[in-house]
């Protein structure tokens, strides 16, 4: 599709916003990414880039500029905590991730962080604007594999939480340390990063993660984080603190 035709199509399909333009904030540590996406999006009718920010600055700048959507660099999973902060502080704001490899764990981790859509690593330049417009309409453009992963995750939540375990069993009890580690997993930290943050051994973190997965009846770190996040949002936690710290 020619660039001019693609721009016209985006303008025709763009959802209604307060000033008729889709206002985008670009978030990345990498200036080259910021400039490349700004150049790409400014060519599209109906889209304007209102600013750029690094991940730690994103929430403050979003509060100031009030964008409709944020295009967020997800190449560093440790930065997803900043994406979650954006989604939590401005519930109507849409956050779209780029730099996504579409592994099962990554898809669930993005969902747990409040990401509304994503641009996969193999997407073409012209696909970016389409993803932004679709996300603003409440649609998720994803591969069949990603859709299956999300459906599986929803099935897990339906079966095991947030209201309780299977068959009406009592919710699993996570220790204070396990809840602490689960929160750091939700922010995208690795076992080694969690160990450094808490001043404990990486093997100890690994054991806690194994216990968390076992108690929540899930197989991946991202699924555990998503279960806990969903339970917290529902204000009917699937976990209870009360066991010893370690």
C-alpha positions as CSV (number, residue, x, y, z in Angstrom):
1,X,0.0,0.0,0.0
2,X,1.4,3.4,-1.0
3,X,2.3,5.7,1.9
4,X,-0.3,8.4,0.9
5,X,-3.1,5.8,0.7
6,X,-2.1,4.3,4.1
7,X,-2.1,7.8,5.7
8,X,-5.6,8.5,4.3
9,X,-6.8,5.1,5.5
10,X,-5.5,5.8,9.0
11,X,-7.2,9.2,9.0
12,X,-10.5,7.7,7.9
13,X,-10.4,4.9,10.6
14,X,-9.0,7.0,13.5
15,X,-11.4,7.1,16.5
16,X,-12.8,10.5,17.5
17,X,-10.6,12.4,20.0
18,X,-11.1,15.7,21.7
19,X,-9.3,17.7,19.0
20,X,-9.8,15.4,16.0
21,X,-6.1,14.2,16.2
22,X,-4.7,11.1,17.8
23,X,-2.2,12.5,20.3
24,X,0.8,10.2,20.8
25,X,3.6,10.3,23.4
26,X,6.7,8.3,22.6
27,X,8.6,6.7,25.5
28,X,12.1,5.2,25.1
29,X,15.5,5.6,26.5
30,X,16.9,5.5,23.0
31,X,16.8,8.8,21.1
32,X,17.0,7.1,17.7
33,X,13.8,5.2,18.4
34,X,12.1,8.4,19.5
35,X,13.1,10.3,16.4
36,X,12.4,7.4,14.0
37,X,8.8,6.9,15.4
38,X,8.2,10.6,15.4
39,X,9.2,10.9,11.8
40,X,7.1,7.9,10.9
41,X,3.9,9.0,12.7
42,X,4.0,12.6,11.7
43,X,3.5,11.4,8.1
44,X,0.2,10.0,9.0
45,X,-3.0,12.1,8.7
46,X,-4.9,12.3,11.9
47,X,-1.9,11.5,14.2
48,X,0.3,14.0,16.0
49,X,3.3,13.3,18.3
50,X,2.9,15.6,21.3
51,X,6.3,14.7,23.0
52,X,8.9,12.2,23.9
53,X,10.1,10.9,27.3
54,X,12.3,8.3,28.9
55,X,10.4,5.6,30.9
56,X,11.0,7.2,34.3
57,X,9.7,10.5,33.0
58,X,6.7,9.0,31.3
59,X,4.0,9.5,33.9
60,X,4.9,13.1,34.8
61,X,5.1,14.1,31.1
62,X,1.8,12.2,30.3
63,X,0.1,14.2,33.1
64,X,1.3,17.4,31.6
65,X,0.7,16.7,27.9
66,X,-2.4,14.5,28.2
67,X,-1.8,12.2,25.2
68,X,-4.5,9.8,24.0
69,X,-2.0,7.0,23.6
70,X,1.6,6.1,24.6
71,X,4.0,4.2,22.4
72,X,6.2,2.5,24.9
73,X,9.6,0.8,24.4
74,X,9.3,-2.7,25.8
75,X,12.7,-4.0,24.8
76,X,13.8,-3.8,28.4
77,X,11.3,-5.7,30.6
78,X,12.6,-4.0,33.7
79,X,10.9,-0.8,32.4
80,X,7.4,-2.3,32.3
81,X,6.9,-1.0,35.8
82,X,6.8,2.5,34.3
83,X,4.2,1.3,31.8
84,X,2.1,-0.1,34.6
85,X,2.3,3.2,36.4
86,X,1.0,5.0,33.3
87,X,-1.9,2.6,33.0
88,X,-2.7,2.9,36.8
89,X,-2.5,6.7,37.0
90,X,-4.6,7.4,33.8
91,X,-7.1,4.6,33.3
92,X,-8.4,6.0,30.0
93,X,-4.9,6.3,28.6
94,X,-3.9,3.6,26.1
95,X,-0.4,2.2,26.3
96,X,1.0,0.4,23.2
97,X,4.3,-1.5,23.5
98,X,6.9,-1.9,20.7
99,X,9.9,-4.2,20.5
100,X,7.7,-7.3,21.3
101,X,8.9,-10.8,20.4
102,X,5.5,-12.4,21.1
103,X,6.6,-15.2,23.3
104,X,3.9,-16.6,25.6
105,X,5.5,-15.3,28.7
106,X,6.0,-11.8,27.2
107,X,2.4,-11.5,26.1
108,X,1.1,-12.3,29.6
109,X,3.7,-10.0,31.2
110,X,2.5,-7.1,28.9
111,X,-1.1,-7.8,29.8
112,X,-0.2,-7.8,33.5
113,X,1.5,-4.4,33.0
114,X,-1.7,-2.9,31.6
115,X,-0.5,-2.8,28.0
116,X,-3.5,-2.3,25.6
117,X,-1.7,-3.3,22.4
118,X,1.7,-4.0,20.9
119,X,3.8,-3.7,17.8
120,X,5.7,-7.0,17.1
121,X,9.3,-7.1,16.1
122,X,8.4,-8.3,12.6
123,X,5.8,-5.5,12.0
124,X,6.3,-3.2,9.0
125,X,6.6,0.6,9.4
126,X,3.1,1.1,8.0
127,X,1.7,-1.3,10.6
128,X,2.5,1.0,13.5
129,X,-0.2,3.6,12.9
130,X,-2.8,0.8,12.3
131,X,-2.0,-0.7,15.7
132,X,-2.4,2.7,17.4
133,X,-5.8,3.3,15.7
134,X,-7.0,-0.2,16.5
135,X,-6.0,0.1,20.1
136,X,-7.9,3.4,20.5
137,X,-11.0,1.5,19.2
138,X,-10.5,-1.1,21.9
139,X,-9.2,-3.8,19.5
140,X,-6.1,-5.9,19.8
141,X,-4.2,-6.8,16.7
142,X,-2.2,-9.9,17.5
143,X,-1.2,-13.3,16.1
144,X,-3.3,-16.4,16.5
145,X,-0.7,-17.7,18.9
146,X,-0.9,-14.6,21.1
147,X,-4.7,-14.8,21.1
148,X,-4.5,-18.4,22.2
149,X,-2.1,-17.5,25.0
150,X,-4.4,-14.8,26.3
151,X,-7.4,-17.1,26.1
152,X,-5.5,-19.7,28.1
153,X,-4.6,-17.1,30.7
154,X,-8.2,-16.0,31.0
155,X,-9.2,-19.7,31.4
156,X,-6.6,-20.0,34.2
157,X,-8.0,-17.0,36.0
158,X,-11.6,-18.3,35.6
159,X,-10.6,-21.7,37.0
160,X,-8.2,-20.6,39.8
161,X,-9.0,-17.0,40.8
162,X,-9.4,-14.3,41.6
163,X,-12.3,-15.5,43.8
164,X,-10.5,-18.6,45.0
165,X,-9.0,-21.9,44.1
166,X,-10.7,-24.7,42.1
167,X,-13.7,-26.4,43.6
168,X,-14.2,-23.6,46.1
169,X,-11.0,-24.3,47.9
170,X,-9.5,-21.6,50.1
171,X,-7.2,-19.1,48.3
172,X,-3.5,-20.0,48.5
173,X,-1.5,-18.3,51.1
174,X,1.6,-16.4,49.9
175,X,4.2,-15.3,52.5
176,X,5.2,-11.7,52.7
177,X,8.4,-12.5,51.0
178,X,6.6,-14.3,48.1
179,X,4.2,-11.3,47.7
180,X,7.3,-9.0,47.6
181,X,9.0,-11.1,45.0
182,X,5.8,-11.4,43.0
183,X,5.5,-7.6,42.9
184,X,9.1,-7.3,41.6
185,X,8.3,-10.0,38.9
186,X,5.4,-7.9,37.9
187,X,7.8,-5.0,37.4
188,X,9.9,-7.1,35.0
189,X,12.8,-7.9,37.2
190,X,14.9,-11.1,36.7
191,X,15.8,-13.5,39.6
192,X,19.3,-12.0,39.8
193,X,17.9,-8.4,39.9
194,X,15.4,-9.4,42.6
195,X,18.2,-11.0,44.6
196,X,20.3,-7.8,44.4
197,X,17.3,-5.7,45.3
198,X,16.4,-7.7,48.4
199,X,19.9,-8.7,49.5
200,X,19.3,-12.4,49.2
201,X,20.7,-15.3,47.1
202,X,19.5,-15.8,43.5
203,X,18.8,-19.5,44.5
204,X,16.6,-18.3,47.3
205,X,14.6,-16.2,44.8
206,X,14.3,-19.1,42.5
207,X,12.9,-21.3,45.3
208,X,10.3,-18.6,46.2
209,X,9.3,-18.2,42.5
210,X,8.8,-22.0,42.3
211,X,6.6,-21.9,45.3
212,X,4.6,-19.0,43.9
213,X,3.9,-20.8,40.6
214,X,3.0,-24.0,42.5
215,X,0.5,-22.2,44.8
216,X,-1.1,-20.2,42.0
217,X,-1.3,-23.3,39.7
218,X,0.5,-21.6,36.8
219,X,3.6,-22.4,34.9
220,X,5.2,-19.1,34.0
221,X,6.3,-16.0,35.9
222,X,4.2,-13.7,33.7
223,X,1.1,-15.7,34.4
224,X,1.7,-15.5,38.1
225,X,2.2,-11.7,38.0
226,X,-0.9,-11.4,35.9
227,X,-3.0,-13.4,38.3
228,X,-1.9,-11.3,41.2
229,X,-2.5,-8.1,39.3
230,X,-6.0,-9.1,38.3
231,X,-6.8,-10.2,41.8
232,X,-5.6,-6.8,43.2
233,X,-7.6,-4.9,40.6
234,X,-10.7,-6.9,41.5
235,X,-10.2,-6.2,45.2
236,X,-10.9,-9.8,45.9
237,X,-7.3,-11.1,46.3
238,X,-6.4,-14.6,45.3
239,X,-3.7,-14.6,47.8
240,X,-3.4,-13.7,51.5
241,X,-0.3,-12.7,53.5
242,X,0.1,-14.5,56.7
243,X,2.8,-17.2,56.4
244,X,6.3,-16.6,57.7
245,X,8.5,-14.2,55.7
246,X,11.0,-16.7,54.6
